[in-house]
Amino acid sequence: MDVKYDPKAIEIKWQKYWEETNIFKITEDPEKEKYYLLEMFPYPSGKIHMGHVRNYTIGDVVARYKRMRGFNVLHPMGWDAFGMPAENAAIANNTHPAKWTYLNIDAMRSQLKRMGFSYDWDREFATCRPEYYRWEQWLFLKMYERGMAYRKESFVNWCESCQTVLANEQVEAGLCWRCSEPVRQKKLWQWFFRVTDYAEDLLVHSDKLPGWPEKVTTMQKNWIGKSIGAEIRFPLQSPLDDLDREIPVFTTRQDTVFGATFMVLAPEHPLVLNLSKGTEQEDEVKKFVERMSLQDRSAKTVEAFEKEGVFVGAYCINPLTNRRMPIFTANFALMEYGTGAVMAVPAHDQRDFDFAKKYGLQIVVVVKPAAANLDETTITEAYVDEGIMVNSGQFNGMENKKALDEIALFLEKNNIGKKTVSYRLRDWGISRQRYWGAPIPMIHCQTCGIVPVPEKDLPIILPEDAEILEGGKSPLPDLDSFVKTKCPQCGSNDARRESDTMDTFVESSWYFERYCSPTYNAGMFDKAAVDYWMPVDQYIGGVEHAILHLLYSRYYTRVLKDMGLVKFKEPFTRLLTQGMVCKETVICPVHGFLLPEEVKISGSERVCAKCGENVSLGRIEKMSKSKKNVVDPNVLLEKYGADTTRLFCLFAAPPEKDLEWSEQGVEGGFRFLNRVWRFAANIMDSIVSVKPFIGNPDELDAAAKELYRKTHQTIYRVTRDIEDRFHLNTAIAAVMELFNTMTGIDLTAKNPHRTDVMRFAMETLTLLISPIVPHFAEELWNALGKKPSILEQSWPIHREAARQKDEILIVVQVNGKLRGRFSVSADAGDSTIKEMALIDERVKKFISDKPIKKVIVVKKKLVNIVI
């Protein structure tokens, strides 16, 4: 064994061995219990970053650990290769998306292999390949046949910069989730998936995911947003036609309907422009709607806006009071809530109250406190508490909470409404006006309308040689070789293919099933393989995917189940959302944010390497290219090696917490591995030819016995920390404690079993660290005379008796204050511990002749004497 630790040579050696022996290749084995470990696959939009490294290292530790525990472990890797992330990065680098994507896949694959991750690379695929997306095209056709996929014209979130539509979940504070540019409302024909058909089931099962973080299930439940209330239909005073004769409204406060004095429509509501057409208000309404289309219309930001609106020039009738109600369009009404129409009750809703005061609209009190009256001419704010119904016809005198059901029944009985449920969740708009995506398999024919592509013609292949137009605009609508086609129904040669592509979240909603049989060509996947491997036992990824990817995956799996393709409805049994990797930002007054290599030390000051100006340290934030507070994993690999990089990512923080970057922390990890290496090299000649101790620990001297006990304690702690909590940082700390105990043993002392115990401890330490620093462990295992690979070894099992101490320390308190300590046999009973506490000379001085009221013995740790 070399005296010097050479990570580069060691890591190259063992990575070559793993690849040549196909050690990570896995197949179904009915005789073994399966374990499917999956990290969210990456966009190939550039090099891997430290967030990737941390995510995949956590997963790799668990995969290796589970394999050593005897599980048949599936641990695959692939590429989420379609969509805006890859396309925008390619455009920014003046490269074609296809070329950019495939080059990045090659580069990122190489980086991941350098990290020593235990992936079965035979299962690798990229979602931009036709052999993958042909099957989601196939499922689209099946969904279309069942009415699960449909096309309609609607207002959508439009990003001018990305030249595409965004789902509601992809708009963050009014900005595009990818480019951070403002999003506006635009009316387009779009394809949708009926996610809302599964809203209740998704909601109910959010509480049946015990292996998921509560914050994630809460976010999903809030996004689904179930509300129980009533639908009330308000007739238009002047119906536009037979279809538009009334305005349906959803409300959770049907008890206040008698106080509804005006109607508010969302600016995107289809009735707004229709009702104002031909009235004096038409121009003003158009201008207002256009201005609103440019504003952030998310529920969170709308609450902060000053309430404003425009009368549309029309009226509706309150069906319970026959009051004529003016119809407004206003900035606080949202199409995503209810029906996009709000019955405004200014006396009992503060938002409506503010609007009514601003525009001089009528206020009618219909709920009052039990012991007081309210005067609508003098109230200064809306009354929103419980109370007694007034000005509400036959419901006067009722408690308003009890009136909710009574009024709902009245509405239904009189055919003017009904009790109902509304969800915030909206159907998933999957159309994207971008090139780099899976083509939607539909055809537009002037004679036949919309016609599905015949299954035999799948896949509809995206032409990878198409040139991207300026500004990222898709070339597909103008690319005759793609868009022109023959109608499969009437044979017309004037038909056109759908030129929209699918949202990239479609690809990531079923990739975990495809990993089970990635080369299967007779369907989406081999059902037998999916039955064996799915669902995923442990899924690992960022909490930022709590709504988008995770919710869509749960929905898509339900679609597959309803089509008889899978037997389960939840794809992920357990979920770990790892924290972010953070680092301080460095700011130059001239050049702004600086990369770490753009900062140099001048005396005691940090200065900009470009201009020499003193720099200032900013906040500790998530590593990002825009803030330049990034660390290139390649730099770490070259300087320290993969194992040190892995060790730091795991030791610096628990997986679910943010990890703060520290150069000193990386150095500390490197020093620890060097210490272990030097120690092993120094003692190897003494222990290489002996067998690990398996005898009676009573035969050992005190030092050897303590090391033997410490080794079993460490097995217990590391196993518990990985198995139960994924607290890999405390698992590493336990190994470090064991190592410190090992270094305190003098092997030159004349004791026949010290080398045996040291051999046992060294083998155990090597096994315990092997999932964390696998190359390092393989080399130590080899030096111990063991055959490779350590991954083929069983995980060590602790002996419960061996890890228990012979004696335990008892603390004694008198009236809650520390007054003494003593040691006692570990098997001593409470009565013995109590007796020894009372006869302890130091304790007796504090008791003196005072009467003892009680003696409390706490879990063989503490005795509290009350006097």
NORWOZI-V450369 format. One record per pair of residues at least 24 apart in sequence whose C-alpha atoms are under 10 Angstrom apart, sorted by the first residue. I is the first residue (numbers start at 0). GAP is how many residues later the second one is. Records with the same first field share a line. If there is no record, write none. Layout:
I=GAP  GAP
//
This chain:
0=676  677  679  680  681  683  684  778  779  781  782  783
1=675  676  679  781
2=671  674  675  676  677  678  679
3=670  673  674  677
4=665  668  669  670  671  672  673  676  771
5=634  635  668  671  770
6=630  631  632  633  634  635  636  637  663  666  667  768  769
7=106  629  630  631  632  633  634  635  767
8=632  766
9=631  765  766  768  769
10=103  104  105  630  631  632  763  764  765  767  768
11=101  102  104  763
12=762  765  766
13=102  760  761  762  764  765  774  775
14=98  99  100  101  102  103  759  760
15=97
16=771  772
17=98  100  770  771
18=94  99  101  102
20=768
21=98  99  100
22=95  96  97  766  768  769
23=40  49  50  51  52  93  94  95  96  97  98  767
24=48  49  50  51  93  94  95  96  97  98
25=46  47  48  49  50  93  94  95  96  97
26=45  46  47  93  489  490  502  506
27=44  45  46  488  500  501  502  504  505
28=42  43  503  504
29=42  502
30=41
31=38  39  40  41
32=37  38  39  40  499  500
33=32  33  36  37  38  39  40  498  499  500  502  503
34=28  31  32  35  36  37  38  39  40  497  498  499  500  501  502  503
35=27  30  35  36  37  38  39  40  476  480  496  497  498  499  500  501  502  503  536  537
36=25  26  27  29  36  37  38  39  499  500  501  502  503  535  537
37=25  36  37  38  39  81  474  477  498  499  500  501  502  503  534  537
38=36  37  38  473  499  500  501  502  503  536  537
39=37  38  39  40  468  471  472  499  500  501  502  505  509
40=35  36  37  38  39  40  85  467  470  471  499  500
41=35  36  37  38  39  63  66
42=35  36  37  38  39  40  41  42  43  58  61  62  65  83
43=34  35  36  37  38  41  42  45  56  57  58  59  60  61  62  63  64  65  82
44=34  35  36  37  39  40  41  42  43  44  45  52  55  56  57  58  59  60  63
45=39  40  43  44  54  55  57  58  59  61  62
46=57  58  60  61  62  64  585  586  587
47=56  59  60  61  63  64  584  585  586
48=59  532  574  575  576  581  582  583  584  585
49=530  531  532  573  574  580  581  582  583  584  595  599  611
50=490  491  527  528  529  530  531  571  572  573  582  598  608
51=60  489  528  529  581
52=58  59  62  64  528  580  589  592  593  596
53=524  525  526  527  591  592  593  594  595  596  601  605
54=485  486  487  521  522  523  524  525  526  594  595  600
55=56  59  61  62  484  485  590
56=55  58  59  60  61  586  588  589  590  592  593  714  715  716
57=482  518  520  588  591  592  597  668  669  670  713  714
58=58  59  479  480  481  482  517  667  712
59=55  56  57  58  59  586  711  712  714
60=56  57  585  589  661  665  667  708  709  710  711  712  713
61=476  660  661  664  666  709  710
62=54  55  56  475  708
63=53  54  706  707  708  710  727  728  731
64=654  657  658  702  703  704  705  706  707  726  729  730
65=656  657  705  728  729
66=704  724  725  726  727  728
67=699  702  703  722  723  724  725  726  727  728
68=723  724  725  726  727  728
69=722  723  724  725
71=461
72=47  460
73=44  45  46  49  441  442  459  462  463
74=42  43  44  45  46  48  440
75=41  42  43  44  45  46  47  48  49  436  439  440
76=32  35  40  41  42  43  44  45  46  47  48  49  435  438
77=27  31  41  43  45  46  47  48  49  433  434  437
78=26  29  30  45  46  47  48  49  429  432
79=25  45  46  47  48  424  425  427  428  431
80=24  44  45  46  47  48  355  356  423  426  427
81=44  45  46  47  51  353  354  355  356  419  420  421  422  423  424  425  426
82=44  45  349  351  352  353  354  355  418  419  420  421  422  424
83=78  79  80  94  95  348  350  351  352  353  388  419  420
84=93  94  351  419
85=350
86=75  347  348  349  350  381  385
87=73  74  90  91  348  383  384
89=382
90=377  378  379  380  381
91=380
93=374
94=372  373
95=340  368  369  370  371  372
96=338  339  367  368  369  370  371
97=30  338  365  366  367  368
98=365  366
100=25  27
101=24  26
110=522  523  526
111=530
112=529
113=520  523  527  528
114=518  519  522  526  527  528  530  531  658  659  660
115=526  527  530  657  658  659
116=525  654  657
117=653  656  673
119=395
121=393  396  397
122=391  392  393  394  395  396
123=390  391  394  395
124=386  389  390  393  394
125=381  385
126=310  311  377  380  381  384
127=308  309  310  333  334  336  376  379
128=309  332  333
129=308  328  329  330  331  332
130=327  328  330  387  388  389  390  393
131=306  327  375  379  382  386  387  388  389  392
132=304  305  306  325  326  327  328  329  369  373  374  391
133=304  305  307  321  323  324  325  326  327  387  389  390
134=323  324  372  379  386  387  388  389  390
135=302  303  304  305  323  366  370  371  373  374  388
136=301  302  303  304  305  316  318  321  322  323  365
137=302  303  315  316  317  318  320  321  385  386
138=384  385  420  421  424
139=53  300  301  302  312
140=299  300  301  311  312  313  314
141=310  313  421
142=50  51  416  417  420
143=48  49  298  308
144=307
145=417
146=46  47
147=44  45  46  47  49  279  411
148=42  43  44  45  46  278  279  280  281
149=40  41  42  43  44  279
150=38  39  40  41  42  278  280  299
151=36  37  38  39  40  277
152=34  35  36  37  38
153=31  32  33  34  35  36  37  114  115  116  275
154=29  30  31  32  33  34  35  113  114  115  138  180
155=27  28  29  30  31  32  33  34  112  137  273
156=25  26  27  28  29  30  31  136  140  272
157=24  25  26  27  28  29  30  135  136  274  275
158=24  25  26  27
159=24  311  312  313
160=310  311  312
161=270  271  272  309  310  311
162=269  270  271  308  309  310  311
163=267  268  269  270  271  308  309  310  336
164=25  264  265  266  267  268  269  338
165=262  263  264  265  266  267  337
166=259  260  261  262  263  264  265  336  381
167=130  168  257  258  259  260  261  380
168=54  256  257  259  376  378  379  380
169=377  378
170=125  126  127
171=124  126
172=123  124  125  126  127  128
173=120  121  122  123  124  126  127
174=120  121  123
181=112  113  114
182=110  111  112  113  114
183=106  107  108  109  110  111  112  113
184=82  83  104  105  106  107  108  109  110  111  112
185=82  104  107  108
186=81
187=243
188=242
189=239  240  241  242  243  310
190=236  237  238  239  240  241  249  309  310  311
191=234  235  236  237  238  239
192=233  234  235  236  237  238  362  363
193=232  233  234  235  361
194=230  231  232  233  234  356  357  360  361  363  364
195=28  227  228  229  230  231  232  359
196=229  230  358
197=227  229  356  357  358  360  361
198=25  26  27  223  224  225  226  227  228  356
199=24  25  26  221  223
200=354  357  368
201=349  352  353  356  367  368
204=349  364  365
205=345  348  364
207=362  365
208=361  363  364  365  366
209=363  364  365
210=326  327  328  361  362  363  364  365
211=326  327  360  361  362  363  364  365
212=330  361  362  363  364  443
214=328  331  362
215=327  328  329  330  331  334  359  360  361
216=329  330  333  334
217=328
218=324  327  328
219=205  326  327  328  330  331
220=203  204  326  330
221=201  202  203  325
222=200  201  202  203  324  328
223=198  199  200  201  202  323  327
224=112  197  198  199  200
225=195  196  197  198  199
226=24  25  110  111  193  194  195  196  197
227=24  25  191  192  193  194  195
228=24  25  26  175  176  179  189  190  191  192  193
229=24  25  174  175  177  178  179  181  182  187  188  189  190  191  192
230=107  108  177  180  181  185  186  187  188  189  190  191
231=25  86  87  88  111  176  179  180  183  184  185  186  187  188
232=83  84  85  86  178  182  183  184  185
233=29  81  82  83  84  85  86  88  91  109  182  183
234=80  81  82  83  84  87  89  181
235=39  78  79  80  81  82  88  89  91
236=77  78  79  80  87  88  89
237=37  76  77  78  79
238=36  75  76  77
239=31  34  35
243=27  30  31
244=71
245=70  71
246=24  69  70  92  93  94  95  96
247=90  91  92  93  94  95  168  169
248=89  90  91  92  93  94  168
249=87  88  89  90  91  92  93  167  168  169  170  171  172
250=86  87  88  90  91  92  168  169  170  171
251=86  152  167  168  169  170
252=90  92  95  96  147  148  150  151
253=89  146  147  149  150  151  152  153  154  157  165
254=111  112  134  137  140  143  144  145  146  147  148  149  150  151  152  153
255=87  88  89  90  91  92  93  108  109  110  111  133  134  135  136  144  147  148  151
256=61  62  63  64  86  87  88  109  135  150
257=60  61  62  63  64  65  87  106  107  108  109  131  132  133  134  135  137
258=59  61  62  64  84  85  86  87  88  89  103  104  105  106  107  108  131  132  133
259=57  58  60  61  63  65  82  83  84  85  86  87  88  92  102  103  104  105  106
260=55  56  57  60  62  63  64  65  66  82  83  84  85  86  91  95  100  101  102  103
261=53  54  55  56  61  62  63  64  65  66  80  81  82  83  84  90  94  99  100  101
262=48  52  53  54  55  61  62  63  64  65  66  67  78  79  80  81  82  89
263=45  46  47  48  61  62  63  64  65  66  67  68  69  70  76  77  78  79  80  88
264=44  47  62  63  64  65  66  67  68  69  70  74  75  76  77  78
265=26  43  62  63  64  65  66  67  68  69  70  71  73  74  75  76
266=24  25  26  42  43  61  62  63  64  65  66  67  68  73  74
267=24  25  61  65  66  67  68  72
268=60  64  65  66  70  71  72
269=65  70
270=41  58  70
271=39  40  41  42  55  56  57
272=39  56
273=38
274=37  38  39  40  52
275=35  36  37  38  51
276=35  36  37
277=35
278=33  34  35
279=32  33
280=29  30  31  32  33
281=29  30  31
282=29
283=26  27  28
284=24  25  26  27  28  43  44
285=24  26
287=41  42  43
288=40  41  42
290=40
291=38  39
292=38
294=36
295=35
296=34  35  36  37  38  39
297=34  36  38
298=33  34  35  37  38
300=31
301=29  30  31  32
302=28  29  48
303=28
304=26  27
305=25  26  45  48  49
306=24  25  26  44  45  47  48  49  51
307=24  46  47  50  51
308=24  46  49  50
309=49
310=48
317=25
318=92  95  97  98
319=72  73  90  91  96
320=70  71  72
324=36  37
325=35
329=25
334=89  91
335=87  88  89  90
336=85  86  87  88  89
337=83  84  85  86  87
338=83
344=37
345=30  35  36  37
346=27  28  29  32  33  34  35  36  37
347=33  34  35  36  37
348=32  33  34  35
349=30  31  32  33  34
350=30  31
351=30
352=26  27  28  29  30
353=26  27  28
363=26  27
364=24  25  26  27
365=24  25  26  27  29  30  34
366=24  25  29  30  31  32  33
367=29  31  32
368=30
369=27  29
427=75  124
428=73  74
429=70  71  72  73  74  75  76
430=67  68  69  70  71  72  73
431=42  67  68  69  70  71  72
432=39  40  41  42  43  44  66  67  68  69  70
433=34  38  39  40  41  42  65  66  67  68  69
434=27  28  29  31  32  33  34  37  38  39  40  41  42  64  65  66  67
435=26  27  28  32  36  38  40  64  65  66  67  68
436=25  63  64  65  66  67  69  70
437=24  62  63  64  65  66  68  69
438=24  37  58  59  60  61  62  63  64
439=57  58  59  60  61  62  63
440=56  57  58  59  60  61
441=54  55  56  57  58
442=40  41  42  43  44  45  46  52  53  54  55  56
443=39  40  41  42  43  50  51  52  53  54
444=40  41  42  43  44  45  46  47  48  49  50  51  52
445=41  46  48  49  50
446=40  42  43  45  47  48
447=39  40  41  42  43  44  47
448=38  40  46
449=37  45  46  47  48
450=36  37  38  39  44  46  47
451=35  36  37  45  46
452=34  35  36  44
453=34  35
456=31
459=37
461=39
473=25  26  27
474=24
475=24  25
503=45
504=43  44  45  47  48
505=43  46  47  50
506=42  46
507=41  42  44  45  48
508=39  40  41  42  43  44  45  46  47  48  62
509=42  43  44  46  47  50  61
510=42
511=24  27  41  59  60
512=44  53  58
522=42
523=41
524=40  41
525=39
526=37  38  39  40
527=38
529=35  36  37
530=34  35  36  37
533=32  33  34  36  37  38  39
534=31  32  33  34  35  36  37  38  39
535=34  35  36  37  38  39
536=34  35  36  37  38
537=34  35  36  37  38
538=32  33  34  35  36  37  38
539=32  34  35  36  37  38  115
540=34  35  36  37  38  115
541=33  34  35  36  37  38  114
542=32  33  34  35  36  37  113
543=33
544=32
545=31
549=25
575=79  80  150
576=78  79  80
577=76  77  78  79  80  81
578=43  74  75  76  77  78  79  80  81
579=41  42  43  75  76  77  78  79  80
580=39  40  41  42  43  49  68  72  76  77  78  79  80
581=37  38  39  40  41  42  47  48  76  77  78  79  80
582=35  36  37  38  39  40  41  44  45  46  47  48  76  77  78  79
583=33  34  35  36  37  38  39  43  44  45  46  76  77  78
584=31  32  33  34  35  36  37  38  39  42  43  44  45
585=29  30  31  32  33  34  41  42  43
586=27  28  29  30  31  40  41  42
587=24  25  26  27  28  29
588=24  25  26  27
589=24  25
590=24
591=24  35  36
592=24  25  32  33  34  35  36
593=32  33  34  35  36
594=30  32  33  34  35  36
595=32  33  34  35  36
596=34
597=30
619=40  41
620=37  39
621=36  37  38  39
622=37  38
628=32
629=31
630=30
635=30
638=31
639=26  27  29  30
640=29  134
641=131  132  133  134
642=26  27  30  129  130  131  132  133  134
643=24  25  26  27  28  29  128  129  132
644=24  25  128
645=125  126  127  128
646=25  26  81  82  85  122  125  126
647=81
648=79  80  123
649=76  77  78  79  80  81  82  122
650=76  77  78  79  80  81  82  121
651=76  77  78
652=74  75  76  77
653=71  72  73  74  75  76
654=70  71  72  73  74
655=70  71
671=64  67
672=100  103
674=64  68
675=60  63  64  67  86  89  90  100  104
676=99  102  103
678=60  63  64
679=63  82  100  103  104
680=99  102
682=64  72  75  76  79
683=75  78  96  99  100  101
684=98  99
685=61  62  69  70  72  73
686=60  67  68  69  70  71  72  73  75  97
687=67  68  71  95  96  97  98
688=66  67  70  95  96
689=63  65  66  67  68  69  70  94
690=64  65  66  67  68  69
691=61  62  63  64  65  66  67  68  69  70  71  72
692=60  61  62  63  64  65  66  67  68
693=62  63  66
694=58  61  62
695=106
696=56  60  105
698=53  54
699=51  52  53  54  57
700=50  51  52  53
702=38  39  41  42  43  51
703=37  38  41  42  43  47  49  50  51  52  53  54
704=48  49  52  97
705=35  36  39  51  96  97  99
706=31  32  33  34  35  36  37  38  47  50  51  53  54
707=30  33  34  46  48  49  50  52  53  94  95
708=29  52  89  90  91  92  93  94  95  96  97
709=24  25  27  28  29  31  32  51  92  93  94  95
710=24  26  27  28  30  31  46  47  49  50  51  53  54  87  88  91  92
711=26  49  52  84  85  86  87  88  89  90  91  92
712=25  85  86  87  89  90  91  92
713=24  47  50  51  54  84  89
714=49  50  52  53  80  81  82  83  84  88
715=80  81  82  83  84  87
716=81
717=50  51
718=49  76  77  78  79
727=44
730=37  38  41
731=36  37  40
733=34
734=29  30  31  33  34
735=29
737=24  26  27
738=26
758=25
762=33
763=31  32  33
764=31
765=24
766=24  26  27  28  29
767=27  28
769=25
807=52  53
808=51  52  53
809=26  27  47  48  49  50  51  52  53
810=26  46  47  49  50  51  52  53
811=25  26  28  30  31  44  45  49  50  51  52  53
812=24  30  33  42  43  49  50  51  52  53
813=29  30  32  33  38  41  49  50  51  52  53
814=31  32  40  49  50  51  52
815=47  48  49  50
816=47  48
817=25  44  45  46
818=24  25  26  27  28  45  46
819=24  26  43
820=41  42
823=36
825=34
826=33
827=32
828=28  31
829=26  27  28  29  30  33
830=26
832=24  27  28  29  30
833=28  29  30  31
835=27
836=25  26  27  28
837=25  27
//
